[in-house]
């Protein structure tokens, strides 16, 4: 198979697909989403202008969740039911809110101010982490699958970007500590400079 994955090394959406692909042959093409020719080229292969993008021959898949579904249909990583889909929707919501906050920071907006949109994004992340707490304390510690991979990528990225603090969430720190030494996690680690 000739999978080609386009993305950045820091994106939690890209990282979760890189971990899923870790034991499969694929080529990773790192792109800068925000400037230069990379941004122009991305728009040519993905009209929604986001990463990751997976190219498999004539098939181009534009969204990390759809990429996973595509790969899962081929490789049968796991069976996903409606409850699993709800949890993934929650995780995607947390990642989307985190990315929105990060882009606001990059745009010079102070995300420590009580701006309605900022507060809404922060509340959404906290609500999702509250909802996922039983999952994090139990199931996530037993099964390394797309759900736990997505959770790991979000938490690690959000801490790295200063979007969340987990001082008051020992279940999150325990979860990160459980998986931080997996080869696929180390191979895709965010360069913390």
C-alpha positions as CSV (number, residue, x, y, z in Angstrom):
1,X,0.0,0.0,0.0
2,X,1.2,3.5,-0.8
3,X,-0.3,5.7,1.9
4,X,0.8,9.3,1.9
5,X,-0.1,11.4,4.9
6,X,0.1,15.2,4.8
7,X,0.2,17.1,8.0
8,X,2.3,18.8,10.7
9,X,4.2,17.1,13.5
10,X,2.4,19.1,16.2
11,X,-1.3,18.7,15.2
12,X,-3.2,16.3,17.5
13,X,-5.4,15.3,14.6
14,X,-2.4,14.4,12.5
15,X,-0.6,12.7,15.3
16,X,-3.4,10.3,16.0
17,X,-3.3,9.1,12.4
18,X,0.5,8.8,12.5
19,X,0.1,6.5,15.6
20,X,-2.5,4.4,13.8
21,X,-0.2,4.1,10.8
22,X,2.8,3.4,12.9
23,X,3.1,-0.3,12.0
24,X,2.0,0.2,8.3
25,X,4.1,1.4,5.5
26,X,3.4,5.1,4.7
27,X,5.1,8.3,3.7
28,X,4.7,11.4,5.9
29,X,4.8,14.7,4.1
30,X,5.2,17.5,6.6
31,X,3.6,20.8,5.6
32,X,3.2,24.2,7.1
33,X,-0.5,25.0,7.1
34,X,-0.1,28.7,7.7
35,X,2.3,30.0,5.1
36,X,4.1,29.7,1.8
37,X,3.6,27.1,-0.9
38,X,2.6,24.3,1.5
39,X,-0.7,26.2,2.3
40,X,-1.4,26.7,-1.5
41,X,-0.6,23.1,-2.3
42,X,-2.8,21.9,0.6
43,X,-5.8,23.8,-0.8
44,X,-5.3,21.9,-4.1
45,X,-5.7,18.5,-2.5
46,X,-8.1,19.4,0.3
47,X,-10.9,22.1,-0.3
48,X,-11.6,22.3,3.4
49,X,-7.9,23.4,3.8
50,X,-7.1,21.4,7.0
51,X,-4.8,18.6,8.0
52,X,-4.4,15.7,8.0
53,X,-5.0,14.5,4.4
54,X,-4.4,10.9,3.4
55,X,-3.8,9.9,-0.2
56,X,-4.1,6.3,-1.1
57,X,-3.8,6.0,-4.9
58,X,-6.9,7.6,-6.4
59,X,-8.5,8.1,-2.9
60,X,-8.0,11.3,-1.0
61,X,-9.5,11.5,2.5
62,X,-9.6,14.9,4.2
63,X,-10.4,14.5,7.9
64,X,-8.7,12.5,10.6
65,X,-11.9,10.8,11.7
66,X,-12.7,9.8,8.1
67,X,-9.1,8.7,7.6
68,X,-9.4,6.4,10.6
69,X,-12.7,5.1,9.3
70,X,-11.2,4.5,5.9
71,X,-8.1,2.7,7.4
72,X,-10.3,0.8,9.8
73,X,-12.4,-0.6,7.0
74,X,-9.3,-1.9,5.3
75,X,-7.2,-3.1,8.3
76,X,-9.9,-3.8,10.9
77,X,-8.2,-2.2,13.8
78,X,-11.4,-2.1,16.0
79,X,-15.1,-2.4,16.0
80,X,-16.8,0.9,16.8
81,X,-20.3,1.2,18.1
82,X,-22.5,4.3,18.7
83,X,-21.2,4.9,22.2
84,X,-17.7,4.8,20.8
85,X,-18.7,7.3,18.1
86,X,-20.1,9.6,20.8
87,X,-16.9,9.5,22.7
88,X,-14.9,10.2,19.6
89,X,-17.2,13.2,18.8
90,X,-16.5,14.5,22.3
91,X,-12.8,14.1,21.8
92,X,-13.0,15.8,18.4
93,X,-14.9,18.6,20.1
94,X,-12.2,19.1,22.7
95,X,-9.5,19.1,20.0
96,X,-11.5,21.6,17.9
97,X,-11.9,23.9,20.9
98,X,-8.2,23.6,21.7
99,X,-7.2,24.4,18.2
100,X,-9.6,27.4,18.2
101,X,-7.9,28.7,21.4
102,X,-4.4,28.0,20.0
103,X,-5.2,30.0,16.8
104,X,-6.6,32.8,18.9
105,X,-3.3,32.9,20.8
106,X,-1.3,32.9,17.6
107,X,-3.5,35.8,16.4
108,X,-2.6,37.9,19.4
109,X,-5.9,37.4,21.3
110,X,-5.5,37.0,25.1
111,X,-7.2,33.8,25.9
112,X,-7.0,34.6,29.6
113,X,-9.6,37.4,29.2
114,X,-13.3,36.7,29.8
115,X,-14.3,36.9,26.1
116,X,-17.5,34.9,25.5
117,X,-16.1,32.8,22.7
118,X,-12.9,32.0,24.7
119,X,-14.9,31.1,27.8
120,X,-17.2,28.9,25.7
121,X,-14.2,26.9,24.3
122,X,-12.6,26.5,27.7
123,X,-15.9,25.4,29.2
124,X,-16.4,22.9,26.4
125,X,-13.0,21.3,27.0
126,X,-13.7,21.1,30.8
127,X,-17.1,19.6,30.2
128,X,-15.7,17.0,27.9
129,X,-12.9,16.0,30.3
130,X,-15.6,15.7,33.1
131,X,-17.7,13.5,30.8
132,X,-14.7,11.3,29.9
133,X,-13.4,11.0,33.4
134,X,-14.9,7.5,34.0
135,X,-13.5,6.4,30.6
136,X,-10.1,7.8,31.4
137,X,-10.0,6.1,34.8
138,X,-11.0,2.7,33.5
139,X,-11.3,1.7,29.9
140,X,-8.6,4.0,28.5
141,X,-6.0,2.5,30.8
142,X,-6.8,-1.0,29.5
143,X,-7.1,-0.5,25.8
144,X,-4.7,1.3,23.5
145,X,-7.1,2.0,20.6
146,X,-8.3,4.9,18.5
147,X,-10.1,6.4,21.4
148,X,-7.2,6.3,23.8
149,X,-4.8,7.4,21.0
150,X,-7.1,10.4,20.3
151,X,-7.2,11.3,24.0
152,X,-3.5,11.0,24.4
153,X,-2.8,13.2,21.4
154,X,-5.2,15.8,22.6
155,X,-4.0,15.9,26.2
156,X,-0.3,16.0,25.3
157,X,-0.9,18.7,22.6
158,X,-3.1,20.8,24.8
159,X,-0.6,20.8,27.7
160,X,2.2,21.6,25.2
161,X,0.3,24.5,23.8
162,X,-0.7,25.8,27.3
163,X,-4.4,25.3,26.5
164,X,-5.1,23.1,29.6
165,X,-3.5,22.3,32.9
166,X,-4.1,18.9,34.5
167,X,-3.0,19.7,38.0
168,X,-6.5,19.0,39.2
169,X,-7.0,16.0,37.0
170,X,-4.8,13.2,38.3
171,X,-6.6,10.7,36.1
172,X,-5.3,12.5,33.0
173,X,-1.7,12.5,34.3
174,X,-2.0,8.8,35.2
175,X,-3.3,8.1,31.7
176,X,-0.4,10.0,30.0
177,X,2.1,8.3,32.3
178,X,0.7,4.9,31.3
179,X,1.3,5.3,27.6
180,X,4.2,7.8,27.3
181,X,6.8,5.1,26.6
182,X,5.0,3.3,23.8
183,X,7.2,3.3,20.7
184,X,4.4,4.8,18.6
185,X,4.0,7.7,21.1
186,X,7.8,8.3,21.2
187,X,8.1,8.1,17.4
188,X,5.4,10.8,17.0
189,X,6.4,12.9,20.0
190,X,5.9,16.7,19.8
191,X,9.3,18.4,19.7
192,X,9.2,20.5,22.9
193,X,11.6,23.3,22.2
